[in-house]
Amino acid sequence: MTNNSSNLIPPTSLNIGWRSLQDADLAAITALTSACLAVDGGLPLAASAGFIEGRYLSAPAHATIGAFDRSGRLIACTAAQLAEAPEEYRGLIVGQVHPAYRRRGIGTFLIRWSIAQARLLLTACPADRAQVLCIASESLTEASAQLYTRYGFTQQFGETVMRRGLHTPLPNHSLPHDITIETWTPMLAGQFFEAYQASFRDRPGFPVWSAKEWIEWVAGDDTFLPELSLLVYRDGRPIGFIVCCEEWIVQVGVRPEERRHGLASALVAEVLRRFRAAGGEQVLLDVNVNNPAAERVYARLSFEVVGQRARYVLTTHSTPPRDKAH
């Protein structure tokens, strides 16, 4: 791929104007995101103010750009920012094009432009770890996947987003009689982590998180719902768990030796009942594309697919291994 200067000149033949994104553009980005989700499906949370602020408006202004039509409506935008991890520096890229303006070269310009901005941001990082470009898509389409691949990116992970309304009859799966249930408390957080590790360590790409990291990821958000996050025991031993936030099932896990007995379905059914009792109208979740068995479980519980989300990565620099001390 080449990034000559002509690639970075915004197209103007469509009677659109370009400028950096501003805080005042929050409503415009929200409207654009909602229009894309309506056509493409995906993660509904992507249209929330907090999500947009974190992905677009927290990026350096010079690493953002938006296209506006004659009426001032935002019809495309992209942003790049740095994200640091223990083993790598990431140039995180997001972007979207209004469905009515696709197939006109705007998406191709955005990816070229954002790659260049992300690379510039990475030049300020020390050369002590890998440098990676990462595209975060919360509304993945076949066309966008093809575009990312054409520019050398590979999919790091993909998830199917599923939704279930709470106005239809709920499943009547019940937890076994020899199971006891506890709701989340700080004192039990370590046992939740134990159940999480036992449930998922056999999965491909299992992240090596400490208990502190996982607990902060689960419970550190303002939308976390401890009263809808359950740990189940048999004979005093944690064998499964489910954790939830507002309108969202974050994770469900069951120890391998306890699977195929309906425990995961019973956990989901229990929190669906609790969500509805609390006045909820719908529940969402996402499931890894390499876990079709879990997706079938949710489908049997009347969850429907509403879209795809994914991460695509391109390694730009890897740190050579250090010489061993003699």
Backbone as numpy.savetxt, mean C-alpha at the origin, in Angstrom:
# Nx Ny Nz CAx CAy CAz Cx Cy Cz
17.51 2.91 -21.16 16.68 4.10 -21.16 17.55 5.34 -21.16
17.19 6.33 -21.93 17.90 7.59 -21.95 17.02 8.67 -21.37
17.66 9.66 -20.76 16.93 10.79 -20.18 17.54 12.07 -20.70
17.41 12.32 -22.01 17.93 13.57 -22.51 16.97 14.69 -22.17
17.41 15.92 -22.41 16.63 17.07 -21.95 15.27 17.16 -22.60
15.14 16.68 -23.87 13.84 16.74 -24.53 12.80 15.89 -23.83
13.25 14.81 -23.17 12.31 13.96 -22.45 11.70 14.68 -21.25
12.34 15.71 -20.76 11.92 16.37 -19.53 11.17 17.68 -19.78
10.87 17.98 -21.02 10.10 19.16 -21.36 8.62 18.77 -21.37
7.79 19.41 -20.53 6.38 19.01 -20.47 5.68 19.20 -21.82
4.85 18.27 -22.22 4.09 18.44 -23.45 3.05 19.56 -23.30
2.98 20.42 -24.29 2.06 21.57 -24.21 1.04 21.57 -25.34
1.07 20.56 -26.18 0.18 20.54 -27.34 -1.26 20.27 -26.98
-1.54 19.88 -25.75 -2.90 19.54 -25.34 -3.60 20.69 -24.63
-3.05 21.90 -24.77 -3.62 23.08 -24.11 -3.69 22.90 -22.59
-2.60 22.37 -22.04 -2.50 22.23 -20.60 -1.28 22.99 -20.10
-1.36 23.47 -18.88 -0.25 24.18 -18.27 0.35 23.35 -17.15
1.64 23.60 -16.86 2.37 22.81 -15.89 2.98 23.70 -14.81
2.98 23.20 -13.59 3.67 23.87 -12.48 3.87 22.89 -11.35
4.67 23.31 -10.35 4.87 22.49 -9.16 3.57 22.43 -8.35
3.42 21.34 -7.60 2.26 21.20 -6.73 2.42 22.06 -5.48
1.30 22.53 -4.95 1.27 23.38 -3.76 0.29 22.81 -2.76
0.42 23.25 -1.51 -0.50 22.78 -0.47 -1.96 23.05 -0.85
-2.17 24.18 -1.55 -3.53 24.54 -1.94 -4.12 23.59 -2.99
-3.31 22.69 -3.52 -3.78 21.74 -4.54 -4.37 20.47 -3.93
-4.49 20.40 -2.61 -4.98 19.18 -1.97 -6.32 18.73 -2.55
-7.27 19.64 -2.67 -8.59 19.27 -3.20 -8.49 18.80 -4.65
-7.62 19.45 -5.43 -7.47 19.08 -6.83 -6.85 17.69 -6.97
-5.85 17.36 -6.14 -5.25 16.03 -6.19 -6.25 14.99 -5.73
-7.05 15.33 -4.72 -8.08 14.42 -4.24 -9.08 14.11 -5.35
-9.50 15.14 -6.09 -10.46 14.94 -7.18 -9.86 14.07 -8.28
-8.59 14.31 -8.61 -7.92 13.50 -9.63 -7.81 12.05 -9.17
-7.40 11.84 -7.92 -7.26 10.48 -7.39 -8.60 9.76 -7.39
-9.65 10.46 -7.01 -10.98 9.85 -6.99 -11.43 9.46 -8.40
-11.12 10.30 -9.38 -11.48 9.99 -10.77 -10.74 8.76 -11.26
-9.48 8.63 -10.91 -8.70 7.45 -11.30 -9.21 6.20 -10.61
-9.51 6.29 -9.31 -10.02 5.14 -8.58 -11.36 4.67 -9.14
-12.20 5.62 -9.58 -13.51 5.26 -10.10 -13.40 4.40 -11.35
-12.36 4.61 -12.13 -12.17 3.85 -13.37 -11.29 2.62 -13.15
-10.21 2.79 -12.39 -9.19 1.75 -12.26 -9.38 0.84 -11.06
-10.15 1.27 -10.06 -10.19 0.55 -8.80 -8.89 0.77 -8.05
-8.77 0.12 -6.90 -7.56 0.28 -6.11 -7.85 0.56 -4.66
-6.92 1.21 -4.02 -7.00 1.47 -2.58 -7.80 2.74 -2.32
-9.01 2.67 -1.76 -9.80 3.88 -1.51 -9.09 4.89 -0.62
-8.26 4.39 0.30 -7.52 5.27 1.20 -6.64 6.26 0.44
-6.28 5.93 -0.79 -5.40 6.80 -1.57 -6.01 8.16 -1.83
-7.33 8.28 -1.72 -8.00 9.57 -1.94 -8.20 10.36 -0.66
-7.64 9.88 0.46 -7.79 10.60 1.73 -6.77 11.73 1.82
-7.11 12.74 2.61 -6.23 13.91 2.73 -4.86 13.53 3.28
-4.83 12.70 4.32 -3.56 12.33 4.92 -2.66 11.57 3.96
-3.26 10.69 3.18 -2.49 9.91 2.21 -1.90 10.82 1.14
-2.70 11.72 0.61 -2.24 12.62 -0.44 -1.18 13.58 0.09
-1.38 14.07 1.29 -0.37 14.96 1.87 0.96 14.23 2.03
0.91 12.97 2.46 2.15 12.22 2.67 2.85 11.86 1.38
2.10 11.58 0.32 2.70 11.11 -0.92 3.06 12.25 -1.88
2.24 13.29 -1.92 2.45 14.35 -2.90 2.95 15.65 -2.27
2.27 16.10 -1.22 2.54 17.45 -0.71 3.67 17.50 0.30
4.19 16.34 0.73 5.38 16.33 1.59 6.66 16.20 0.78
6.53 15.99 -0.52 7.70 15.92 -1.40 8.25 17.31 -1.62
9.56 17.46 -1.89 10.10 18.79 -2.21 9.36 19.38 -3.39
9.03 20.64 -3.32 8.23 21.27 -4.38 8.87 21.10 -5.75
10.21 21.20 -5.82 10.89 21.10 -7.11 10.83 19.69 -7.68
10.44 18.70 -6.85 10.33 17.32 -7.32 8.87 16.93 -7.52
7.99 17.91 -7.71 6.59 17.67 -8.01 6.22 18.45 -9.26
5.24 17.96 -9.99 4.73 18.69 -11.14 3.31 18.24 -11.41
2.49 19.21 -11.84 1.10 18.92 -12.16 0.71 19.57 -13.47
-0.23 18.95 -14.16 -0.76 19.48 -15.42 -2.19 19.93 -15.20
-2.52 21.13 -15.66 -3.84 21.72 -15.46 -4.45 22.09 -16.81
-5.73 21.77 -16.98 -6.39 22.11 -18.23 -6.84 23.57 -18.22
-7.55 23.98 -19.26 -7.94 25.39 -19.40 -8.81 25.89 -18.24
-9.60 24.96 -17.67 -10.48 25.36 -16.58 -9.77 25.37 -15.23
-8.50 24.97 -15.21 -7.76 24.90 -13.96 -7.85 23.56 -13.27
-8.49 22.58 -13.92 -8.60 21.25 -13.32 -7.28 20.50 -13.46
-6.85 19.87 -12.37 -5.64 19.05 -12.39 -5.94 17.76 -13.14
-5.16 17.47 -14.19 -5.43 16.27 -14.98 -4.27 15.27 -14.93
-3.17 15.62 -14.30 -2.06 14.68 -14.13 -1.08 15.28 -13.14
-0.36 14.42 -12.43 0.66 14.91 -11.51 1.61 13.78 -11.13
2.76 14.16 -10.63 3.73 13.21 -10.10 4.55 13.88 -9.02
5.16 13.07 -8.17 6.01 13.59 -7.09 7.06 12.54 -6.76
8.22 13.02 -6.34 9.32 12.14 -5.91 9.85 12.63 -4.58
10.19 11.71 -3.69 10.78 12.07 -2.41 11.65 10.94 -1.92
12.50 11.25 -0.94 13.40 10.24 -0.39 12.71 9.47 0.73
13.01 8.18 0.80 12.55 7.33 1.90 13.74 6.47 2.31
14.09 6.53 3.59 15.28 5.83 4.07 14.91 4.55 4.79
15.62 3.47 4.49 15.46 2.19 5.17 16.83 1.73 5.64
16.88 0.77 6.58 18.18 0.36 7.12 19.16 -0.12 6.06
18.67 -0.72 4.98 19.57 -1.31 4.00 19.63 -0.54 2.69
18.82 0.52 2.53 18.80 1.21 1.25 18.20 2.60 1.39
18.51 3.43 0.41 17.84 4.72 0.22 16.90 4.57 -0.96
15.67 5.07 -0.80 14.69 4.95 -1.86 14.28 6.31 -2.39
14.23 6.40 -3.71 13.57 7.52 -4.36 12.15 7.08 -4.66
11.19 7.54 -3.85 9.81 7.09 -3.95 9.04 7.94 -4.94
8.42 7.31 -5.92 7.72 8.00 -7.00 6.24 7.64 -6.97
5.39 8.66 -7.11 3.96 8.44 -7.29 3.49 9.31 -8.46
2.41 8.93 -9.07 1.90 9.71 -10.19 0.60 9.16 -10.72
-0.14 9.98 -11.43 -1.41 9.53 -12.00 -1.84 10.48 -13.12
-2.64 9.94 -14.04 -3.17 10.69 -15.18 -4.67 10.47 -15.23
-5.42 11.54 -15.39 -6.87 11.43 -15.48 -7.25 10.50 -16.63
-8.24 9.62 -16.44 -8.62 8.68 -17.51 -8.91 9.35 -18.85
-9.45 10.57 -18.84 -9.80 11.25 -20.09 -8.58 11.75 -20.85
-7.40 11.74 -20.22 -6.20 12.29 -20.85 -5.13 11.24 -21.07
-5.48 9.99 -21.01 -4.50 8.93 -21.19 -4.25 8.66 -22.68
-3.16 7.90 -22.93 -2.74 7.55 -24.29 -2.38 8.78 -25.12
-1.88 9.82 -24.45 -1.45 11.03 -25.16 0.00 11.40 -24.83
0.71 10.47 -24.20 2.11 10.72 -23.88 2.36 11.36 -22.53
1.30 11.69 -21.79 1.49 12.36 -20.50 2.12 11.41 -19.49
1.64 10.18 -19.43 2.20 9.22 -18.49 3.67 8.94 -18.76
4.04 8.86 -20.05 5.44 8.63 -20.41 6.31 9.80 -19.96
5.80 11.02 -20.16 6.55 12.17 -19.67 6.70 12.13 -18.15
5.60 11.82 -17.45 5.66 11.83 -15.98 6.68 10.84 -15.45
6.74 9.65 -16.03 7.68 8.67 -15.49 9.12 9.10 -15.78
9.38 9.65 -16.97 10.73 10.13 -17.27 11.12 11.26 -16.33
10.20 12.18 -16.15 10.48 13.35 -15.31 10.70 12.93 -13.86
9.83 12.06 -13.34 9.94 11.67 -11.93 11.17 10.82 -11.68
11.56 9.97 -12.63 12.79 9.20 -12.48 13.98 10.14 -12.37
14.01 11.16 -13.22 15.11 12.13 -13.16 15.15 12.85 -11.82
13.98 13.25 -11.30 13.94 13.95 -10.02 14.35 13.03 -8.88
13.90 11.79 -8.92 14.27 10.85 -7.86 15.76 10.57 -7.87
16.36 10.46 -9.05 17.81 10.25 -9.14 18.56 11.44 -8.56
18.08 12.64 -8.83 18.72 13.83 -8.28 18.66 13.82 -6.75
17.52 13.44 -6.21 17.39 13.37 -4.75 18.35 12.35 -4.16
18.54 11.24 -4.85 19.42 10.19 -4.35 20.89 10.59 -4.39
21.26 11.56 -5.23 22.66 11.99 -5.28 23.12 12.60 -3.96
22.18 13.08 -3.16 22.54 13.66 -1.87 22.75 12.61 -0.78
22.44 11.34 -1.07 22.55 10.29 -0.07 23.98 9.74 -0.04
24.47 9.33 1.13 25.78 8.70 1.22 25.82 7.41 0.39
27.01 7.01 0.01 27.17 5.80 -0.81 27.39 4.57 0.05
26.72 4.52 1.22 26.95 3.41 2.15 25.92 2.30 2.03
24.90 2.46 1.17 23.91 1.41 0.96 23.32 1.51 -0.44
22.51 0.54 -0.77 21.90 0.52 -2.09 20.98 1.72 -2.28
20.89 2.16 -3.52 19.97 3.23 -3.88 18.95 2.66 -4.87
17.68 2.85 -4.55 16.61 2.19 -5.28 15.55 3.21 -5.66
15.08 3.12 -6.89 13.89 3.86 -7.30 12.68 2.97 -7.05
11.64 3.53 -6.48 10.45 2.76 -6.14 9.21 3.51 -6.60
8.40 2.87 -7.42 7.11 3.42 -7.83 6.03 2.80 -6.96
5.26 3.63 -6.29 4.15 3.17 -5.45 2.85 3.41 -6.19
2.16 2.33 -6.52 0.88 2.44 -7.21 -0.22 1.88 -6.32
-1.23 2.68 -6.05 -2.37 2.23 -5.27 -3.57 1.93 -6.17
-3.36 2.06 -7.47 -4.45 1.86 -8.44 -3.85 1.29 -9.71
-3.28 0.10 -9.62 -2.51 -0.47 -10.71 -3.41 -0.92 -11.85
-3.00 -0.58 -13.09 -3.68 -1.04 -14.29 -2.68 -1.81 -15.14
-3.19 -2.55 -16.09 -2.31 -3.30 -16.98 -1.40 -2.35 -17.77
-1.96 -1.21 -18.21 -1.17 -0.26 -18.98 -0.05 0.35 -18.13
-0.34 0.69 -16.88 0.70 1.27 -16.04 1.77 0.23 -15.70
1.37 -1.02 -15.49 2.35 -2.08 -15.24 3.29 -2.24 -16.43
2.74 -2.17 -17.62 3.56 -2.28 -18.82 4.53 -1.10 -18.94
4.06 0.09 -18.58 4.91 1.28 -18.63 6.08 1.15 -17.65
5.80 0.73 -16.43 6.87 0.58 -15.44 7.89 -0.46 -15.91
7.41 -1.55 -16.46 8.31 -2.60 -16.93 9.17 -2.09 -18.08
8.59 -1.29 -18.95 9.34 -0.76 -20.09 10.51 0.10 -19.64
10.37 0.71 -18.48 11.45 1.56 -17.96 12.35 0.82 -16.98
12.31 -0.49 -17.01 13.26 -1.29 -16.26 12.86 -1.66 -14.85
11.65 -1.30 -14.42 11.21 -1.62 -13.07 10.65 -3.05 -13.02
10.83 -3.68 -11.86 10.25 -5.00 -11.63 9.33 -4.92 -10.42
8.29 -5.73 -10.44 7.32 -5.68 -9.34 7.93 -6.33 -8.09
7.96 -5.57 -7.00 8.46 -6.07 -5.73 7.36 -6.81 -4.98
6.17 -6.26 -4.99 5.02 -6.99 -4.47 3.75 -6.41 -5.08
2.71 -7.24 -5.07 1.40 -6.80 -5.54 0.33 -7.29 -4.59
-0.71 -6.50 -4.44 -1.81 -6.88 -3.56 -3.15 -6.62 -4.25
-4.10 -7.50 -3.97 -5.47 -7.34 -4.42 -6.26 -6.66 -3.31
-6.95 -5.58 -3.64 -7.78 -4.87 -2.68 -9.20 -5.42 -2.77
-9.77 -5.78 -1.61 -11.09 -6.39 -1.56 -11.98 -5.61 -0.58
-13.28 -5.66 -0.85 -14.23 -4.91 -0.02 -15.49 -5.75 0.21
-16.06 -5.57 1.43 -17.33 -6.22 1.74 -18.26 -5.23 2.40
-19.45 -5.08 1.84 -20.46 -4.27 2.49 -21.02 -4.97 3.71
-21.52 -4.19 4.65 -22.04 -4.76 5.90 -23.57 -4.74 5.97
-24.22 -4.40 4.84 -25.68 -4.36 4.83 -26.28 -5.71 4.44
-25.48 -6.58 3.84 -25.96 -7.91 3.48 -25.74 -8.86 4.66
-26.40 -10.01 4.66 -26.23 -10.97 5.77 -24.77 -11.35 5.95
-24.35 -11.42 7.19 -22.97 -11.74 7.50 -22.79 -13.25 7.62
-21.56 -13.73 7.37 -21.32 -15.18 7.50 -21.52 -15.62 8.94
-21.96 -16.86 9.11 -22.26 -17.35 10.45 -21.16 -18.24 11.01
-19.94 -18.09 10.50 -18.82 -18.87 11.03 -18.60 -18.51 12.51
-18.42 -19.52 13.32 -18.19 -19.30 14.75 -16.83 -19.86 15.14
-16.22 -19.26 16.13 -14.97 -19.76 16.65 -15.20 -21.07 17.40
-14.26 -22.01 17.33 -14.41 -23.28 18.05 -14.62 -23.04 19.55
-15.30 -23.97 20.19 -15.63 -23.81 21.61 -14.40 -23.88 22.51
-13.32 -24.49 22.05 -12.14 -24.60 22.89 -11.18 -23.42 22.70
-11.66 -22.36 22.02 -10.85 -21.16 21.76 -11.24 -20.06 22.73
-10.24 -19.36 23.23 -10.50 -18.16 24.02 -10.00 -16.94 23.24
-10.66 -15.79 23.47 -10.36 -14.57 22.72 -9.95 -13.47 23.68
-8.94 -12.71 23.28 -8.55 -11.49 23.99 -8.45 -10.37 22.98
-8.84 -9.16 23.39 -8.65 -7.99 22.54 -7.30 -7.36 22.84
-6.84 -6.54 21.91 -5.50 -5.94 21.99 -5.36 -5.07 23.23
-4.29 -5.26 23.93 -3.82 -4.35 24.97 -2.31 -4.24 24.83
-1.71 -3.17 25.33 -0.24 -3.08 25.27 0.44 -4.28 25.91
-0.15 -4.84 26.96 0.45 -5.99 27.63 0.45 -7.23 26.73
-0.53 -7.32 25.83 -0.64 -8.49 24.97 0.04 -8.29 23.60
0.56 -7.10 23.36 1.12 -6.81 22.03 2.21 -7.80 21.65
3.04 -8.20 22.60 4.10 -9.15 22.32 3.56 -10.50 21.90
2.43 -10.93 22.47 1.83 -12.20 22.08 1.18 -12.11 20.70
0.64 -10.94 20.37 0.16 -10.73 19.00 1.32 -10.90 18.02
2.46 -10.31 18.36 3.64 -10.42 17.48 4.07 -11.87 17.36
4.02 -12.62 18.45 4.38 -14.04 18.41 3.46 -14.79 17.44
2.16 -14.49 17.50 1.21 -15.14 16.59 1.46 -14.71 15.15
1.80 -13.42 14.95 2.12 -12.91 13.61 3.31 -13.66 13.02
4.39 -13.77 13.79 5.58 -14.45 13.28 5.29 -15.91 12.94
4.59 -16.60 13.83 4.29 -18.01 13.59 3.39 -18.19 12.37
2.53 -17.21 12.10 1.59 -17.32 11.00 2.22 -17.03 9.65
3.23 -16.14 9.62 3.69 -15.64 8.33 5.15 -15.93 8.01
5.91 -16.50 8.91 7.32 -16.70 8.61 7.56 -17.67 7.46
6.56 -18.49 7.12 6.71 -19.41 5.99 6.30 -18.77 4.67
5.85 -17.50 4.68 5.42 -16.84 3.46 6.61 -16.27 2.70
6.60 -16.28 1.36 7.68 -15.67 0.58 7.80 -14.19 0.91
9.04 -13.72 1.05 9.28 -12.31 1.31 8.93 -11.85 2.71
8.84 -12.78 3.66 8.50 -12.41 5.04 9.50 -11.38 5.56
9.02 -10.20 6.02 9.94 -9.16 6.48 10.54 -9.49 7.83
11.80 -9.20 8.00 12.48 -9.48 9.27 12.28 -8.26 10.18
11.11 -8.17 10.79 10.79 -7.07 11.68 11.01 -7.49 13.13
11.44 -6.54 13.93 11.47 -6.76 15.36 10.06 -6.60 15.91
9.87 -7.04 17.15 8.56 -6.86 17.78 8.20 -5.39 17.85
9.17 -4.54 18.18 8.91 -3.11 18.28 8.46 -2.53 16.95
9.13 -2.93 15.87 8.78 -2.40 14.54 7.37 -2.82 14.14
7.05 -4.10 14.35 5.73 -4.57 13.94 4.63 -3.94 14.79
4.84 -3.85 16.08 3.83 -3.27 16.96 3.59 -1.81 16.62
4.66 -1.07 16.33 4.49 0.33 15.94 3.75 0.44 14.61
4.04 -0.48 13.68 3.36 -0.46 12.39 1.87 -0.72 12.55
1.53 -1.65 13.45 0.13 -2.01 13.65 -0.61 -0.95 14.47
-0.05 -0.61 15.62 -0.80 0.19 16.60 -0.41 1.66 16.62
0.55 2.06 15.79 1.02 3.44 15.85 0.17 4.42 15.08
-0.85 3.94 14.38 -1.71 4.80 13.58 -2.92 5.24 14.39
-3.39 6.48 14.15 -4.54 6.99 14.88 -5.82 6.22 14.57
-5.84 5.49 13.46 -7.05 4.76 13.09 -7.09 3.33 13.63
-6.06 2.93 14.34 -6.01 1.57 14.89 -7.16 1.33 15.85
-7.76 0.15 15.77 -8.91 -0.22 16.60 -8.56 -1.40 17.49
-8.09 -1.16 18.72 -7.72 -2.27 19.59 -8.91 -3.16 19.94
-10.09 -2.59 20.01 -11.26 -3.39 20.38 -11.69 -4.34 19.26
-11.20 -4.12 18.06 -11.49 -5.02 16.94 -10.25 -5.80 16.52
-9.25 -5.83 17.36 -8.03 -6.59 17.10 -7.97 -7.71 18.11
-8.02 -8.95 17.61 -8.27 -10.10 18.47 -7.13 -11.10 18.39
-6.87 -11.72 19.55 -5.88 -12.79 19.66 -6.61 -14.02 20.18
-6.43 -15.17 19.52 -7.13 -16.38 19.95 -6.12 -17.40 20.47
-6.54 -18.11 21.51 -5.69 -19.09 22.19 -6.36 -20.46 22.18
-5.53 -21.47 22.17 -5.97 -22.81 22.52 -4.99 -23.35 23.56
-5.53 -23.77 24.67 -4.70 -24.28 25.77 -3.64 -23.27 26.20
-4.02 -21.99 26.21 -3.12 -20.94 26.66 -2.06 -20.53 25.67
-2.11 -21.03 24.45 -1.08 -20.76 23.44 -1.70 -19.95 22.30
-1.11 -18.78 21.92 -1.66 -17.99 20.81 -1.57 -18.78 19.51
-2.69 -18.93 18.82 -2.69 -19.70 17.58 -3.18 -18.89 16.38
-3.70 -17.70 16.62 -4.17 -16.88 15.51 -4.48 -15.47 15.97
-4.58 -14.55 15.02 -4.83 -13.15 15.38 -5.47 -12.43 14.20
-6.06 -11.29 14.50 -6.55 -10.36 13.48 -6.39 -8.96 14.04
-5.89 -8.02 13.22 -5.73 -6.63 13.66 -6.44 -5.73 12.66
-7.09 -4.68 13.18 -7.95 -3.83 12.36 -7.72 -2.35 12.65
-8.01 -1.53 11.65 -8.13 -0.09 11.85 -9.45 0.33 11.22
-9.72 1.60 11.15 -11.01 2.08 10.66 -11.31 1.53 9.27
-12.41 0.81 9.13 -12.88 0.24 7.86 -11.89 -0.75 7.25
-10.93 -1.25 8.00 -9.85 -1.98 7.39 -9.42 -3.17 8.25
-9.35 -4.34 7.64 -8.69 -5.48 8.25 -7.24 -5.44 7.81
-6.34 -5.19 8.75 -4.93 -5.00 8.42 -4.23 -6.32 8.17
-4.40 -7.27 9.06 -3.77 -8.59 8.93 -4.60 -9.65 9.63
-4.60 -10.83 9.06 -5.19 -12.02 9.67 -4.16 -13.13 9.55
-3.91 -13.84 10.64 -2.94 -14.91 10.57 -3.31 -16.07 11.47
-2.98 -17.28 11.02 -3.21 -18.50 11.79 -1.96 -19.37 11.67
-1.54 -19.96 12.78 -0.39 -20.86 12.74 -0.60 -21.97 11.70
0.43 -22.38 11.00 0.27 -23.40 9.95 -0.43 -24.67 10.42
-0.11 -25.12 11.62 -0.70 -26.38 12.09 -2.17 -26.23 12.47
-2.66 -24.97 12.53 -4.05 -24.73 12.91 -4.91 -24.35 11.70
-4.33 -24.36 10.52 -5.06 -23.95 9.32 -5.99 -25.06 8.83
-6.86 -24.67 7.89 -7.82 -25.57 7.24 -8.90 -26.07 8.20
-9.11 -25.33 9.27 -10.19 -25.68 10.20 -11.19 -24.54 10.36
-11.10 -23.54 9.47 -12.05 -22.44 9.49 -11.75 -21.34 10.49
-10.56 -21.36 11.11 -10.26 -20.37 12.14 -10.14 -18.97 11.56
-9.46 -18.82 10.41 -9.34 -17.50 9.80 -10.70 -16.95 9.40
-11.55 -17.79 8.82 -12.90 -17.35 8.44 -13.70 -16.92 9.67
-13.55 -17.66 10.76 -14.28 -17.32 11.98 -13.79 -16.00 12.56
-12.48 -15.75 12.50 -11.94 -14.47 12.98 -12.49 -13.31 12.15
-12.48 -13.47 10.83 -13.00 -12.41 9.97 -14.49 -12.19 10.24
-15.25 -13.27 10.35 -16.68 -13.13 10.62 -16.94 -12.41 11.95
-16.11 -12.70 12.95 -16.27 -12.05 14.25 -16.05 -10.54 14.14
-14.99 -10.12 13.43 -14.75 -8.68 13.34 -15.77 -8.01 12.41
-16.29 -8.72 11.43 -17.37 -8.14 10.61 -18.58 -7.82 11.48
-18.91 -8.73 12.38 -20.04 -8.48 13.29 -19.75 -7.27 14.18
-18.51 -7.16 14.64 -18.16 -6.04 15.51 -18.13 -4.72 14.74
-17.65 -4.76 13.50 -17.67 -3.55 12.68 -19.11 -3.08 12.48
-20.00 -4.01 12.15 -21.40 -3.62 11.92 -22.05 -3.12 13.20
-21.77 -3.76 14.33 -22.34 -3.31 15.60 -21.88 -1.90 15.95
-20.69 -1.52 15.46 -20.17 -0.19 15.72 -20.66 0.84 14.71
-21.53 0.42 13.79 -22.10 1.34 12.82 -21.38 1.39 11.49
-20.44 0.48 11.26 -19.70 0.49 10.00 -20.56 0.09 8.82
-20.19 0.56 7.63 -20.93 0.27 6.41 -20.16 -0.66 5.48
-18.84 -0.70 5.60 -18.05 -1.57 4.75 -16.73 -1.89 5.45
-16.08 -2.95 4.98 -14.77 -3.33 5.48 -13.90 -3.65 4.27
-12.66 -3.19 4.31 -11.72 -3.45 3.23 -10.53 -4.24 3.76
-9.83 -4.88 2.84 -8.57 -5.55 3.16 -7.77 -5.69 1.88
-6.50 -6.02 2.01 -5.71 -6.37 0.83 -4.99 -7.68 1.10
-4.79 -8.44 0.03 -4.18 -9.76 0.15 -3.12 -9.88 -0.94
-1.96 -10.42 -0.57 -0.87 -10.54 -1.51 -1.26 -11.40 -2.71
-0.83 -10.99 -3.89 -1.20 -11.73 -5.10 -0.59 -13.13 -5.12
0.44 -13.35 -4.30 1.02 -14.71 -4.26 0.37 -15.57 -3.18
-0.79 -15.13 -2.71 -1.52 -15.89 -1.69 -2.96 -16.13 -2.14
-3.14 -16.88 -3.24 -4.50 -17.08 -3.77 -5.41 -17.82 -2.81
-4.86 -18.65 -1.95 -5.71 -19.37 -1.00 -6.43 -18.41 -0.07
-5.71 -17.37 0.40 -6.34 -16.38 1.27 -7.42 -15.60 0.51
-7.12 -15.27 -0.76 -8.12 -14.54 -1.54 -9.39 -15.37 -1.70
-9.25 -16.68 -1.87 -10.44 -17.53 -1.99 -11.24 -17.56 -0.69
-10.54 -17.54 0.45 -11.24 -17.48 1.73 -12.09 -16.22 1.82
-11.50 -15.09 1.46 -12.24 -13.83 1.55 -13.39 -13.79 0.55
-13.18 -14.36 -0.63 -14.26 -14.40 -1.62 -15.44 -15.19 -1.08
-15.17 -16.29 -0.38 -16.26 -17.09 0.20 -16.99 -16.33 1.29
-16.33 -15.33 1.86 -16.96 -14.48 2.88 -17.61 -13.25 2.26
-17.75 -13.26 0.92 -18.44 -12.22 0.14 -17.65 -10.93 0.00
-16.33 -11.00 0.13 -15.49 -9.87 -0.25 -15.35 -9.87 -1.77
-15.39 -8.70 -2.37 -15.23 -8.57 -3.81 -13.97 -7.78 -4.14
-13.37 -8.10 -5.25 -12.15 -7.40 -5.68 -12.51 -6.01 -6.18
-11.79 -4.99 -5.68 -12.04 -3.62 -6.13 -10.80 -3.00 -6.78
-9.71 -3.74 -6.90 -8.54 -3.20 -7.58 -7.26 -3.85 -7.15
-6.16 -3.30 -7.67 -4.82 -3.81 -7.39 -3.92 -2.66 -6.95
-2.95 -2.99 -6.11 -1.91 -2.04 -5.73 -0.57 -2.76 -5.80
0.51 -2.01 -5.96 1.81 -2.68 -6.14 2.94 -1.72 -5.88
4.15 -2.31 -5.75 5.39 -1.55 -5.69 6.32 -2.09 -6.78
6.92 -1.17 -7.51 7.89 -1.52 -8.55 9.22 -0.88 -8.20
10.32 -1.61 -8.35 11.62 -1.11 -7.93 12.64 -1.24 -9.06
13.62 -0.36 -8.99 14.75 -0.36 -9.91 15.98 0.02 -9.11
16.94 -0.89 -8.98 18.16 -0.60 -8.24 19.08 0.25 -9.11
19.50 1.39 -8.56 20.36 2.30 -9.33 21.81 2.22 -8.90
22.04 1.80 -7.65 23.41 1.71 -7.14 23.43 0.74 -5.98
24.33 -0.19 -6.01 24.50 -1.14 -4.91 25.87 -0.95 -4.29
25.91 -0.95 -2.98 27.18 -0.80 -2.28 27.98 -2.10 -2.37
29.24 -2.03 -2.81 30.04 -3.28 -2.87 30.25 -3.81 -1.46
30.35 -5.13 -1.32 30.55 -5.70 0.03 31.87 -5.24 0.61
31.85 -4.98 1.90 33.08 -4.53 2.57 34.04 -5.69 2.76
35.33 -5.39 2.71 36.34 -6.41 2.97 36.22 -6.88 4.41
36.38 -8.19 4.59 36.33 -8.71 5.94 37.58 -8.32 6.69
37.41 -8.07 7.96 38.57 -7.73 8.79 39.47 -8.94 8.97
40.77 -8.76 8.90 41.72 -9.85 9.05 42.24 -9.90 10.49
